Amino acid sequence: MSPTSVPSKDQDGGAALPSENTRRGRAARRRPFVRFLVRRIVTALLLALGITLVTFLLTNLVPGDPAAANLGQRAIGDPAIVAQWRADHGLDKPLPEQYLIHLSGVLRGDFGQSQQSHRPVADDLAEFVPATLELAGAAILISLVLGVAFGVVAALRRDRLSDHILRVTSLFGISVPTFWLALVAFYVFFYRLQITPGSGRIDPGMTPPPHVTGLYTIDAALSGQWDVFASAAGHLVTPALVLALYTIGLLTRFTRSAVLEVLGQDYVRAARAKGLPARVILFRYVLRSALVPVITVAGLAFGSLLSGTVLVEAIFAWPGIGQYAYKSATSLDLPAVMGVGLVVGVVYLVINLIVDVLYGVIDPRVRIS
C-alpha cells in the first residue's frame, strides 16, 4: 500500500474513515458562520425593536394636530368631541403608555386602525405592500441583470468606445430625476405612441387574479390566467424600467470599478499565466470577488426603491405603499404612518441579513472569520 493511501489513525489507534474526517472538517468550517448568522439575527431583532421606538417618537414629534386633521373645522371647535376622539384613539394617555400599547399591538400583528380608511392598518398594508414589492422587485431584477452586465463589459473593454458609451449612459441614468423620466415615459410611450398600457396594475374591467401573494404577475401565473398575467406584466414594464434606470447606472459604474480592481490582483494574473480560459477566469475568480461589494449596493438600492416609489406610483396610478404613506402623512394618520415606517425599516433589516448570508456563500473568508 502506498503511503498516500494509508488511512489516518484516531486517538484510539483505529483507522478514521476519510468520510468522517471530511464531515468533521465541514462542520468545523460551518460553526463560525452559524455563530455569525445567529449574531446577525439577534442584532436584527434588537434593531427592529429600536425601529418601533424611533418611528413612534418621530411620528408624534410631527407638528400638527391629528384631531384637527381628521375631524374638520366644525367638530374641532367642540372640546367634548375632540376629547372623545382622542380617547377613542388613545391619544389622551402619556407617551410612554401610548408606546407600550403600540408595541404590544405590533407584537400581536395589530398596527391599530387607520384614521383615514377606518380599517386595520395591517389590512391596508397587506393590500398596498405587495404592489410596491412587485414594482421594486421587477426594477431591482432588471437593474442587477443590466447593471452587472454593463459593468463587466465596460471593465473588460476599458477605454474603448463601448466603455465610454456605457459610462456616459450610466451617468445619464444617475443624473436624470426619476419623476421627470416617469412623466416623459408616460407621455411618450402611452399618450403619443400608445405602445404601453395606461395606469394601474391591470387593464380596466379585468378581474384581479385570486390572492395568493398579492403580486399580480405571480398570482396570475399560479392560477393559469395568462391573459391577466400578460396585462399585469405589460403594466409593470414601464414603471419598473423608469425606477431601474438610476440603479442600472449606479451598478454599472460600481461593477466596472470592482471588476477593474480584481483584474489587477496577482491571483488573476497567475490564472492567466496558467493558461485558464478567459470564461473560467471571469466567472470563477473575477466575478466571485467583485460581486461582494456589488451585493451591498444592490441591497441598499432595493431598500431605496421600496421606500422611494411615491412619485412614480402617483404618475402611473400604482396603488402601492408610496401612495398610502403620502395620504396618511397629509392627513396625520399616525397609526398608518407608524405602520409604513415599521414595514420599510424591517425590509431594510431583512435585506441586510440576506446580504450578510450571501457574503458567506460567495466569499469563503466570511465563513471562517
N, C-alpha and C positions, 0 to 999 in steps of 0.2 A: 504494500500500500504506500502510495506516495505521501510525503509529509503534508502536502496541501490538503489531502483527503482525510487526515486523521481528525476525528471529532474532538472537540474541546472537552475537558474534564470539569465537572462541577465540584463543589466542596466535599461531597461525599465520595468522590472517586469515580462516580458513574459518568457515563457519556451523556452530555447535554445535547438534545436534538437541535439541529440548526433552526427548525421552525419555532421552537420555544425561545431561542435567543433572538430571533427576528421579532417575535411578538413582544418580548420584553423591551427591546430597543425602541420599537414603535410606541409602546406605552410610555416609556420614559421621555420620548420626544413630545408626546401629546400633553403630558402633565403641565408643563409651563404654559402652554397655550390655553388649556382649560382653565387654569387659575387666572390667566389674563382675561379670558372671556367672562368668567364669573365676576371679577372686579368691575369690568365694564358694565355688566348688567346691574350690579348693585349701585354703581355710580349713576346709571341712567334712572333708576327708580328714585334715588335721592334728588336728582335734578328735576324729575317730574313733580315731586313734592314741592320743590322750590318754585317751579313754574306756576303752580296753583296760587302760591302766595304772591308772586310778582304780578300775575295777571289780575288778581283781586285788588291789590293795592293801587296799581296803575289805573284800573278802571274806575275805582272810587275817587281817585285824585283828579279825574277829568272835570273841568269846570262845567257847570250846568246842573239843572235840577231835573232828575228823571220824572218827577211828578208833573212838572210844568210841560215837559216834552210829550207826555202821554195823556194828560187829562185835558189840555186845552185851556184857553183863556178864561172861559166861564167857570169851569169847575175849579180852577186853581184859586179863584177868589173865595172859595168856601173852605175855611180851615177844617171843618168836620170831614169833608170829602177827601181833602189832602191827607189828613191823619189816618183815615180809614184805608186809603190807598197804600200809604207807607206801611201800615200794619199788615195788610194783606201780602205785601211783597217782602216783609222782613226788614225794611229799611229804618224802622224805629228802634232797632236794637243797636248796641255798641258794635264797633267794627270788629273787635276780636270775636265776639259771639257770631256775627254775620259770617266771618271767615270759617269758623268751626262748622257752622251749618252748611256752608258751601262745600267744605272739604268732605264732610260726611256724605253729602249727596253725590259728590264726584266719585267717591269710593264705591258707591252703590250703582254708579252709572246714571245718576239723576243730576242733570245740569240745571234744573229749575225750569220754570215756564217762561217762554218768550213773551215780553210785554207787547211785542209787535204783531206776532201771528197768533198769540194766545194758545200755542201748542207747546208741548215739552221741547226744550232746546235739543235734546238728544234725537227726537224725531226729525226736527229741522236739519240737524247736521247729517243724519243718515240719508236725507234726501239730497242735500247740496254737495256734501263732500265727495261722493263718488263721481259727480260730474267734473269737478276740478281735478280729481285724481286721474280720470281718463284723459283730460286735456293735457295736464302736466306730464303724465306718463308717456303719452304719444310724443310730446315735444322733447323730452329727455332721451327717448329712444332714437328719434331722428338725429338729435344732437350728437349722441355717442357714435352712431354709425358714420355720419358725415364728418363730424369734427375730428375724430381719431383718424379716419382715413385721409382726410385732407392734411392733417398734421404730419402723418407719416410720409405722404407723398412730398410735401414741402421740404421735410428734412432730408429725404433721400435725394432730392433734386435741388439741393441748396444752391442759391444764387443763380438759378436758371430761370427761364421765362415762366414756367409753371409755378415755381416758388414765389416769384414776385406777384403773379396774378392771385394766388391763394392768400398771400399776406395782405394785399390790398383789399380783397374780398372780405377777409376776416376783420380787418379794420373797419370796413363799412358796416358789417354786422354789429360790431360792438358800439359804433358811434350813432347809428340811426335810432331815434326814440321808438320804442315798441308801439306806443299808442298811435303815433303818426303812420308807422308802417301798417298797422291794422286798418286804419281809415283808408289808406291808399289801396291796400289789397282788397278790402270790401268793395270799394267804389269801382276799381278796375275789373276785377275778376267776376263779381256778381252783377253790379249795376250796368257796366258798359259791355263787357264781353259775354256775360251770362254763361260762364263755363263752370261755375261753382255754385253749390246750393246757397240759400239765404241764411238767415239767422236761426238760432235754435239748435237742438241736438238731432232732430229728425224732421222729415217733411211734414208740413201741416196736414192734419187729417189722418196721419198714420199713428197707429196704436203702439205705444212703447212695448218692448219685449217683457216677458214675465221677469219679475225682480228676483235676481239671484245674487249678483254682486253690485248692482247699481250702475255698472259700466255697460252702456247700451250695446257696444260692439261685441263684447264678450257674452252678454246675456242673449243677444240675438243669435250668435253662433251656437251657443249651447242649446237653444230651443229650435234650431234649424230654420229660423226665419231669415232667409238670406236677402230678401228684399229690404227688410228692416236693417240688416247688417250693412248693406250697400248704402242705404240712406244715412245711417249713423256715421259710417266711415267717411262718406263724402262731406258731411257737415263738419267732421273733425279735422280734415286735412288742412284747410286754410288757417284757422286759428292756431293749430299746432305748429305749422311752419312759421307763422309770424312769431310765436313765442320762442321757437327754436333758433331763430336767426342769431340772436345775441349769444346764446350758449354755443352755437356752432363756431362763431368767430372766436369766442374765448377758448374753447377746447382745441381749435386748430392751432392757435398761437402757443398754447401751453404744451400740447403734444409735440409740436415741432421743436420747442426748446428742450423738452425732456428727452426726445429721441436723439437730438444732436449731442446732448451731454453723454448719453450712454454709448453712442457710436465712437466716442473718443476714449472709452475705457480700454485698459490693457487686455481684459479677457475677450473683448470683441476682436481686437487685433490678433490675438492668439488663435481665435476660432477661424479667422480668415486665413491665417498662416497655415493652419492645418488642412486647409482646402475644403472646409464645410460649405455646403451650398448656401447661397445668399438667402434663400427662403428659410432654411433652418436657423441661420443666424438671426434673421429678423424676428421670427415668431418665438423661438426658444430662448433667445438671450436678450435681444434689444427690447422687444415689446413687453416682455415679462418684467423687466426692470423699470421701464418707462411708465408702465401703467399704474404704478403705486401712487405717485403724486397726481396723476390724471384722475384716478378714482376719487381722491379727496375733492378736487374741483367739481367733478360730476355730481358728487353727493350734495355739496353746498348749492350747486346750480339747481338741482331738483327741488331742494327746500325753498330756494328763492322763487322758482317757477310756481310752486304750490301756493306761496303766500303773496305773489305779486301779479296775479291774473285779473285784478279788478277792472282795469280799463279795457283789456282785451275781451273779457266777459261782457262788459257793458256794450261794446261795439258790436259784437256778434250775438248779443242776447243769449249768452250761455248761462244757464241757471246754476251757477256754481257758488262756492263758498265766498268768493270775492264780492259778488253782488249781495249776498246775505250779510257779510260783515259790514259793507258800506251802509246798507239800510239800517242795520242795527246800531251802528255808530251815530248816524244822523238823528235817530230817534232816542238815543241814550238808553237803548235796550241792554241794561247791564248784564243780565244772565246770558244773553246771546253773545255779547262781546267777550265775556269771560270764557264761554264755551269755544268760540272760534280761536281765541288766544291759546287755550289749552291744547286744542287739536293741532294747531300749527307748531307749537312747542314740542309736543310729543312726536310729531312727524320728524322734526329735526333730530331728536334723540334717537329715533329708530334708524334714520339714515346714517347717523354717526356710528351706531352699533353695527349696522351692515357693512359700513366701510371698514371698521376695525376687523371684522371677520374676513373680509376679502383681502385685507393686508396679510393675514396669516395664510390664506390659500395661495396667494400669488408669491409672497416673499417668505421663504422658509426661515429666514433670520428672525422674523417676528415670533415664530413658534418656540424658539429656544432662548429668546432674550427675556 
